[in-house]
Amino acid sequence: MMQDSAVAPGFSPACAAPKGGATYVALYSGQLSYMPNHFWRKEVIQPALHCDVEAAAAEQQSILADDPHNANACFALGTLLHFQGATEPASQYFQKSIELDSGNAAPHRRPGRIYALRGEYEQAWKHARAAEALGARDLVEMLERYPEKKGDRH
């Protein structure tokens, strides 16, 4: 039985990652061929995500160019930058989103998680409590699972 037997429509080889690794049989254009076992992840999924994230980030930057006080675009761009591993610029956009819309819990949750991962628990708890006050308790619950990690819990 063969799985993953077709190449996704719209696959862009321009975004493809290098090939390599073990192989499996796949059906492509009606004929059998050998492809790396990580083909889908490396050559379809990751490049598509990368291209989609780049396009989405550009879209949010365009929105902010027209409306620099758009809290949702700041949050979205922060999320996309964080997804790309650009933590510092992401944190700046989260902070700007908080400043523009203090009634939204989501921009507190992301930096709270970033601070927790860095071991900066005082800052993580600050954002957790702010998010909790706005109705989002998940970050508080996450931090409470690790009582040995010190931070301002009140």
MARTI-303476 format. One line per field, with one value per atom (N, C-alpha, C): residue in three letters; x, y, z; atom name. Coordinates in nm, 2 decimals, m for minus. Atoms other than C-alpha are relative to their C-alpha. Layout:
r <- [ALA|...]
X <- [X|...]
Y <- [Y|...]
Z <- [Z|...]
a <- [CA|...]
This chain:
r <- [MET|MET|MET|MET|MET|MET|GLN|GLN|GLN|ASP|ASP|ASP|SER|SER|SER|ALA|ALA|ALA|VAL|VAL|VAL|ALA|ALA|ALA|PRO|PRO|PRO|GLY|GLY|GLY|PHE|PHE|PHE|SER|SER|SER|PRO|PRO|PRO|ALA|ALA|ALA|CYS|CYS|CYS|ALA|ALA|ALA|ALA|ALA|ALA|PRO|PRO|PRO|LYS|LYS|LYS|GLY|GLY|GLY|GLY|GLY|GLY|ALA|ALA|ALA|THR|THR|THR|TYR|TYR|TYR|VAL|VAL|VAL|ALA|ALA|ALA|LEU|LEU|LEU|TYR|TYR|TYR|SER|SER|SER|GLY|GLY|GLY|GLN|GLN|GLN|LEU|LEU|LEU|SER|SER|SER|TYR|TYR|TYR|MET|MET|MET|PRO|PRO|PRO|ASN|ASN|ASN|HIS|HIS|HIS|PHE|PHE|PHE|TRP|TRP|TRP|ARG|ARG|ARG|LYS|LYS|LYS|GLU|GLU|GLU|VAL|VAL|VAL|ILE|ILE|ILE|GLN|GLN|GLN|PRO|PRO|PRO|ALA|ALA|ALA|LEU|LEU|LEU|HIS|HIS|HIS|CYS|CYS|CYS|ASP|ASP|ASP|VAL|VAL|VAL|GLU|GLU|GLU|ALA|ALA|ALA|ALA|ALA|ALA|ALA|ALA|ALA|ALA|ALA|ALA|GLU|GLU|GLU|GLN|GLN|GLN|GLN|GLN|GLN|SER|SER|SER|ILE|ILE|ILE|LEU|LEU|LEU|ALA|ALA|ALA|ASP|ASP|ASP|ASP|ASP|ASP|PRO|PRO|PRO|HIS|HIS|HIS|ASN|ASN|ASN|ALA|ALA|ALA|ASN|ASN|ASN|ALA|ALA|ALA|CYS|CYS|CYS|PHE|PHE|PHE|ALA|ALA|ALA|LEU|LEU|LEU|GLY|GLY|GLY|THR|THR|THR|LEU|LEU|LEU|LEU|LEU|LEU|HIS|HIS|HIS|PHE|PHE|PHE|GLN|GLN|GLN|GLY|GLY|GLY|ALA|ALA|ALA|THR|THR|THR|GLU|GLU|GLU|PRO|PRO|PRO|ALA|ALA|ALA|SER|SER|SER|GLN|GLN|GLN|TYR|TYR|TYR|PHE|PHE|PHE|GLN|GLN|GLN|LYS|LYS|LYS|SER|SER|SER|ILE|ILE|ILE|GLU|GLU|GLU|LEU|LEU|LEU|ASP|ASP|ASP|SER|SER|SER|GLY|GLY|GLY|ASN|ASN|ASN|ALA|ALA|ALA|ALA|ALA|ALA|PRO|PRO|PRO|HIS|HIS|HIS|ARG|ARG|ARG|ARG|ARG|ARG|PRO|PRO|PRO|GLY|GLY|GLY|ARG|ARG|ARG|ILE|ILE|ILE|TYR|TYR|TYR|ALA|ALA|ALA|LEU|LEU|LEU|ARG|ARG|ARG|GLY|GLY|GLY|GLU|GLU|GLU|TYR|TYR|TYR|GLU|GLU|GLU|GLN|GLN|GLN|ALA|ALA|ALA|TRP|TRP|TRP|LYS|LYS|LYS|HIS|HIS|HIS|ALA|ALA|ALA|ARG|ARG|ARG|ALA|ALA|ALA|ALA|ALA|ALA|GLU|GLU|GLU|ALA|ALA|ALA|LEU|LEU|LEU|GLY|GLY|GLY|ALA|ALA|ALA|ARG|ARG|ARG|ASP|ASP|ASP|LEU|LEU|LEU|VAL|VAL|VAL|GLU|GLU|GLU|MET|MET|MET|LEU|LEU|LEU|GLU|GLU|GLU|ARG|ARG|ARG|TYR|TYR|TYR|PRO|PRO|PRO|GLU|GLU|GLU|LYS|LYS|LYS|LYS|LYS|LYS|GLY|GLY|GLY|ASP|ASP|ASP|ARG|ARG|ARG|HIS|HIS|HIS]
X <- [0.08|0.00|0.09|m0.08|0.14|m0.07|0.06|0.08|0.06|m0.05|0.13|0.04|m0.03|0.11|m0.01|0.01|0.07|0.07|m0.06|0.25|m0.11|0.10|0.05|m0.01|0.02|m0.10|0.05|m0.05|0.06|0.14|m0.13|0.39|0.10|m0.09|0.65|0.15|m0.14|1.00|0.09|m0.08|1.14|0.02|m0.01|1.08|0.05|m0.04|1.21|0.13|m0.12|1.46|0.08|m0.08|1.75|m0.05|0.04|1.68|0.11|m0.10|1.84|m0.07|0.06|1.78|m0.05|0.05|1.61|m0.11|0.10|1.36|m0.12|0.12|1.01|m0.06|0.06|0.81|m0.12|0.11|0.57|m0.05|0.05|0.35|0.00|m0.01|0.42|m0.02|0.03|0.27|m0.02|0.04|0.14|0.11|m0.11|0.48|0.06|m0.06|0.65|0.14|m0.13|0.96|0.04|m0.05|1.18|0.02|m0.02|1.17|0.05|m0.04|1.32|m0.12|0.12|1.11|m0.04|0.04|1.11|m0.04|0.04|0.99|m0.11|0.11|0.66|0.03|m0.04|0.80|0.10|m0.11|1.11|m0.03|0.01|1.00|m0.14|0.13|0.63|m0.05|0.06|0.51|0.08|m0.08|0.80|0.02|m0.01|0.86|m0.14|0.13|0.48|m0.03|0.02|0.46|0.09|m0.09|0.77|m0.05|0.06|0.62|m0.12|0.13|0.28|0.03|m0.03|0.43|0.06|m0.06|0.64|m0.11|0.11|0.33|m0.09|0.09|0.12|0.07|m0.08|0.40|0.00|0.00|0.42|m0.14|0.14|0.04|m0.02|0.01|0.05|0.08|m0.08|0.33|m0.07|0.08|0.12|m0.11|0.11|m0.17|0.05|m0.06|0.05|0.06|m0.05|0.20|m0.12|0.12|m0.16|m0.06|0.06|m0.27|0.09|m0.09|0.01|m0.05|0.07|m0.24|m0.09|0.08|m0.39|0.06|m0.05|m0.35|0.00|0.01|m0.47|0.12|m0.12|m0.20|0.13|m0.12|0.06|0.01|0.00|m0.04|0.03|m0.02|m0.06|0.15|m0.14|0.29|0.09|m0.08|0.43|0.00|0.02|0.29|0.08|m0.07|0.43|0.16|m0.15|0.78|0.04|m0.04|0.78|0.00|0.00|0.69|0.13|m0.12|0.99|0.13|m0.12|1.22|0.05|m0.04|1.25|m0.07|0.07|1.16|0.00|0.00|1.28|m0.09|0.09|1.10|m0.15|0.14|0.79|m0.04|0.04|0.80|m0.03|0.03|0.81|m0.14|0.13|0.50|m0.11|0.10|0.32|m0.02|0.00|0.41|m0.08|0.07|0.28|m0.15|0.13|m0.04|m0.07|0.05|m0.09|m0.03|0.02|m0.04|m0.12|0.11|m0.29|m0.14|0.13|m0.56|0.02|m0.03|m0.52|m0.11|0.10|m0.84|0.01|m0.02|m0.70|0.10|m0.09|m0.55|0.11|m0.09|m0.38|0.14|m0.13|m0.09|0.08|m0.07|m0.01|0.05|m0.03|m0.01|0.13|m0.12|0.26|0.13|m0.12|0.53|0.02|m0.01|0.44|0.06|m0.06|0.53|0.15|m0.14|0.85|0.08|m0.07|0.95|0.02|0.00|0.87|0.11|m0.10|1.09|0.14|m0.13|1.37|0.04|m0.03|1.34|m0.02|0.03|1.23|m0.15|0.13|0.94|m0.07|0.07|0.87|m0.08|0.07|0.79|m0.11|0.10|0.61|m0.13|0.12|0.38|m0.07|0.06|0.32|m0.10|0.09|0.18|m0.11|0.10|0.00|m0.11|0.11|m0.19|m0.07|0.07|m0.27|m0.10|0.09|m0.41|m0.12|0.10|m0.60|m0.11|0.10|m0.76|m0.09|0.08|m0.88|m0.08|0.08|m1.03|0.07|m0.08|m0.75|0.09|m0.07|m0.63|0.11|m0.09|m0.42|0.14|m0.15|m0.08|0.02|0.00|m0.15|0.01|0.01|m0.24|0.13|m0.12|0.07|0.11|m0.11|0.30|m0.03|0.03|0.12|0.04|m0.04|0.22|0.15|m0.14|0.58|0.03|m0.01|0.57|0.15|m0.14|0.95|0.06|m0.05|0.99|m0.06|0.04|0.98|m0.05|0.05|0.79|m0.11|0.11|0.53|m0.13|0.13|0.22|m0.12|0.12|0.00|0.00]
Y <- [m0.12|0.00|0.12|m0.12|0.33|0.12|m0.12|0.65|0.12|m0.12|1.01|m0.01|0.04|0.92|0.11|m0.11|1.26|0.12|m0.13|1.59|0.10|m0.10|1.87|0.10|m0.10|2.10|0.14|m0.13|2.44|0.00|0.00|2.32|0.08|m0.10|2.58|m0.05|0.04|2.43|0.11|m0.11|2.78|0.01|0.00|2.74|m0.13|0.14|2.38|0.00|0.02|2.27|m0.11|0.10|2.04|m0.14|0.14|1.67|m0.08|0.09|1.38|m0.10|0.09|1.09|m0.13|0.13|0.75|0.03|m0.02|0.70|m0.09|0.08|0.57|0.02|m0.01|0.51|0.10|m0.09|0.79|0.01|m0.01|0.84|0.15|m0.14|1.16|0.00|m0.01|1.25|m0.14|0.12|0.90|m0.11|0.10|0.72|m0.01|0.02|0.57|0.06|m0.05|0.74|m0.01|0.00|0.74|0.14|m0.13|1.04|m0.01|0.01|1.12|m0.01|0.02|1.01|0.13|m0.13|1.37|0.10|m0.08|1.50|0.10|m0.08|1.63|0.11|m0.10|1.80|0.11|m0.09|1.95|0.07|m0.06|2.02|0.05|m0.05|2.09|0.09|m0.07|2.18|0.12|m0.11|2.39|0.11|m0.11|2.59|0.08|m0.06|2.65|0.09|m0.08|2.77|0.12|m0.12|2.99|0.10|m0.09|3.14|0.07|m0.06|3.19|0.09|m0.09|3.34|0.13|m0.12|3.58|0.09|m0.07|3.68|0.07|m0.05|3.72|0.12|m0.11|3.93|0.13|m0.12|4.16|0.06|m0.06|4.20|0.08|m0.07|4.30|0.13|m0.12|4.55|0.10|m0.09|4.70|0.06|m0.06|4.74|0.10|m0.09|4.90|0.13|m0.12|5.14|0.09|m0.08|5.26|0.04|m0.02|5.24|m0.04|0.04|5.24|m0.03|0.02|5.23|m0.12|0.12|4.90|m0.11|0.09|4.68|m0.14|0.14|4.36|m0.03|0.03|4.40|m0.01|0.01|4.46|m0.14|0.14|4.14|m0.10|0.10|3.95|0.00|0.00|4.07|m0.05|0.06|3.99|m0.15|0.15|3.64|m0.06|0.05|3.59|0.01|m0.01|3.72|m0.10|0.10|3.50|m0.14|0.13|3.20|m0.01|0.00|3.29|0.00|0.00|3.30|0.14|m0.14|3.68|0.05|m0.02|3.70|0.15|m0.14|4.05|0.10|m0.09|4.23|m0.04|0.05|4.01|0.06|m0.05|4.12|0.15|m0.15|4.49|0.02|m0.01|4.43|m0.04|0.03|4.26|0.11|m0.11|4.55|0.11|m0.11|4.80|m0.04|0.04|4.60|0.02|m0.02|4.61|0.14|m0.14|4.98|0.06|m0.05|5.03|m0.05|0.07|4.79|m0.07|0.06|4.73|m0.10|0.09|4.53|m0.14|0.13|4.23|m0.08|0.09|3.94|m0.06|0.08|3.77|0.06|m0.05|4.02|m0.02|0.03|3.95|m0.14|0.15|3.57|m0.03|0.03|3.56|0.04|m0.03|3.76|m0.07|0.08|3.58|m0.13|0.13|3.25|0.02|m0.03|3.40|0.02|m0.03|3.53|m0.13|0.13|3.19|m0.09|0.08|3.01|0.05|m0.06|3.25|m0.01|0.01|3.19|0.13|m0.13|3.55|0.00|0.03|3.45|0.12|m0.12|3.79|0.06|m0.05|3.92|m0.09|0.09|3.61|0.01|m0.01|3.64|0.13|m0.13|4.01|m0.01|0.02|3.92|m0.10|0.10|3.62|0.06|m0.07|3.83|0.10|m0.09|4.09|m0.07|0.08|3.83|m0.06|0.06|3.67|0.11|m0.11|4.01|0.02|m0.02|4.02|m0.13|0.12|3.67|m0.12|0.12|3.44|m0.05|0.06|3.21|m0.10|0.11|2.97|0.02|m0.02|3.13|m0.01|0.02|3.15|m0.15|0.15|2.78|m0.07|0.05|2.70|0.02|m0.03|2.88|m0.06|0.07|2.73|m0.14|0.14|2.39|m0.02|0.00|2.48|0.08|m0.08|2.60|0.03|m0.03|2.58|0.12|m0.12|2.86|0.12|m0.12|3.18|0.11|m0.12|3.48|0.06|m0.07|3.73|m0.06|0.06|3.52|0.08|m0.08|3.79|0.14]
Z <- [0.00|0.00|0.00|0.01|m0.10|0.06|m0.06|0.10|m0.06|0.05|0.00|m0.14|0.13|m0.36|m0.11|0.10|m0.53|0.05|m0.04|m0.53|0.01|m0.02|m0.40|m0.11|0.10|m0.66|0.04|m0.04|m0.67|0.07|m0.07|m0.53|m0.08|0.07|m0.61|0.02|m0.02|m0.67|0.03|m0.03|m0.63|0.15|m0.15|m0.25|0.05|m0.05|m0.23|0.08|m0.08|0.03|m0.07|0.06|m0.07|0.03|m0.02|m0.12|0.07|m0.06|0.06|0.09|m0.10|0.30|m0.07|0.05|0.26|m0.10|0.10|m0.02|0.02|0.01|m0.08|m0.13|0.13|m0.38|0.00|0.01|m0.49|m0.14|0.14|m0.79|m0.03|0.05|m0.98|m0.15|0.14|m1.31|m0.07|0.06|m1.36|0.00|0.00|m1.31|0.14|m0.13|m1.01|0.00|m0.01|m0.88|0.15|m0.14|m0.57|0.05|m0.06|m0.34|0.14|m0.14|m0.01|0.09|m0.09|0.28|0.07|m0.06|0.41|m0.10|0.11|0.08|0.03|m0.03|0.20|0.10|m0.10|0.50|m0.05|0.04|0.35|m0.13|0.14|m0.01|m0.03|0.03|0.02|0.12|m0.11|0.37|0.05|m0.06|0.51|m0.10|0.09|0.19|m0.02|0.02|0.15|0.13|m0.13|0.52|m0.01|0.00|0.47|m0.10|0.09|0.16|0.04|m0.05|0.32|0.11|m0.11|0.63|m0.05|0.06|0.42|m0.06|0.06|0.23|0.10|m0.11|0.54|0.08|m0.07|0.71|m0.09|0.10|0.40|0.00|0.00|0.41|0.13|m0.12|0.78|0.00|0.01|0.71|m0.08|0.09|0.43|0.08|m0.08|0.67|0.10|m0.10|0.93|m0.07|0.07|0.66|m0.02|0.02|0.60|0.13|m0.13|0.96|0.11|m0.10|1.21|0.14|m0.13|1.50|0.00|0.01|1.40|0.09|m0.10|1.71|m0.05|0.05|1.53|m0.09|0.09|1.26|0.07|m0.08|1.52|0.06|m0.06|1.70|m0.11|0.11|1.37|m0.05|0.04|1.26|0.10|m0.11|1.60|0.00|0.01|1.57|m0.11|0.12|1.22|0.02|m0.02|1.32|0.11|m0.10|1.63|m0.06|0.07|1.41|m0.08|0.07|1.20|0.08|m0.10|1.51|0.03|m0.03|1.52|0.13|m0.13|1.89|0.04|m0.04|1.96|m0.07|0.07|1.68|0.03|m0.03|1.76|0.13|m0.13|2.12|m0.01|0.02|2.01|m0.06|0.05|1.80|0.10|m0.10|2.08|0.10|m0.09|2.31|m0.06|0.06|2.06|m0.01|0.00|2.02|0.14|m0.14|2.40|0.02|m0.02|2.40|m0.08|0.08|2.12|0.04|m0.04|2.26|0.13|m0.13|2.63|0.04|m0.03|2.63|m0.06|0.07|2.43|0.08|m0.07|2.62|m0.08|0.08|2.33|m0.01|0.01|2.30|0.13|m0.13|2.67|0.01|m0.01|2.63|m0.08|0.08|2.36|0.07|m0.06|2.53|0.14|m0.13|2.86|m0.02|0.03|2.70|m0.04|0.04|2.55|0.13|m0.12|2.89|0.09|m0.07|3.05|m0.06|0.06|2.80|0.02|m0.03|2.87|0.15|m0.14|3.24|0.07|m0.05|3.30|0.06|m0.05|3.53|0.06|m0.04|3.68|m0.11|0.11|3.34|m0.06|0.05|3.24|0.09|m0.09|3.55|m0.02|0.02|3.48|m0.12|0.12|3.13|0.03|m0.03|3.27|0.08|m0.08|3.53|m0.09|0.09|3.27|m0.09|0.09|3.03|0.08|m0.09|3.32|0.03|m0.03|3.41|m0.12|0.12|3.05|m0.04|0.02|3.07|m0.06|0.05|2.95|0.11|m0.11|3.22|m0.04|0.05|3.01|0.04|m0.03|3.07|0.15|m0.15|3.45|0.03|m0.03|3.45|m0.05|0.04|3.25|0.10|m0.09|3.49|0.14|m0.13|3.80|0.00|0.00|3.68|0.04|m0.04|3.77|0.12|m0.12|4.13|0.04|m0.04|4.16|m0.08|0.08|3.90|0.07|m0.08|4.10|m0.09|0.07|3.99|0.08|m0.07|4.11|m0.04|0.03|4.12|0.04|m0.04|4.26|m0.06]
a <- [N|CA|C|N|CA|C|N|CA|C|N|CA|C|N|CA|C|N|CA|C|N|CA|C|N|CA|C|N|CA|C|N|CA|C|N|CA|C|N|CA|C|N|CA|C|N|CA|C|N|CA|C|N|CA|C|N|CA|C|N|CA|C|N|CA|C|N|CA|C|N|CA|C|N|CA|C|N|CA|C|N|CA|C|N|CA|C|N|CA|C|N|CA|C|N|CA|C|N|CA|C|N|CA|C|N|CA|C|N|CA|C|N|CA|C|N|CA|C|N|CA|C|N|CA|C|N|CA|C|N|CA|C|N|CA|C|N|CA|C|N|CA|C|N|CA|C|N|CA|C|N|CA|C|N|CA|C|N|CA|C|N|CA|C|N|CA|C|N|CA|C|N|CA|C|N|CA|C|N|CA|C|N|CA|C|N|CA|C|N|CA|C|N|CA|C|N|CA|C|N|CA|C|N|CA|C|N|CA|C|N|CA|C|N|CA|C|N|CA|C|N|CA|C|N|CA|C|N|CA|C|N|CA|C|N|CA|C|N|CA|C|N|CA|C|N|CA|C|N|CA|C|N|CA|C|N|CA|C|N|CA|C|N|CA|C|N|CA|C|N|CA|C|N|CA|C|N|CA|C|N|CA|C|N|CA|C|N|CA|C|N|CA|C|N|CA|C|N|CA|C|N|CA|C|N|CA|C|N|CA|C|N|CA|C|N|CA|C|N|CA|C|N|CA|C|N|CA|C|N|CA|C|N|CA|C|N|CA|C|N|CA|C|N|CA|C|N|CA|C|N|CA|C|N|CA|C|N|CA|C|N|CA|C|N|CA|C|N|CA|C|N|CA|C|N|CA|C|N|CA|C|N|CA|C|N|CA|C|N|CA|C|N|CA|C|N|CA|C|N|CA|C|N|CA|C|N|CA|C|N|CA|C|N|CA|C|N|CA|C|N|CA|C|N|CA|C|N|CA|C|N|CA|C|N|CA|C|N|CA|C|N|CA|C|N|CA|C|N|CA|C|N|CA|C|N|CA|C|N|CA|C|N|CA|C|N|CA|C|N|CA|C|N|CA|C|N|CA|C|N|CA|C|N|CA|C|N|CA|C|N|CA|C|N|CA|C|N|CA|C|N|CA|C|N|CA|C|N|CA|C|N|CA|C|N|CA|C|N|CA|C|N|CA|C|N|CA|C|N|CA|C|N|CA|C|N|CA|C]
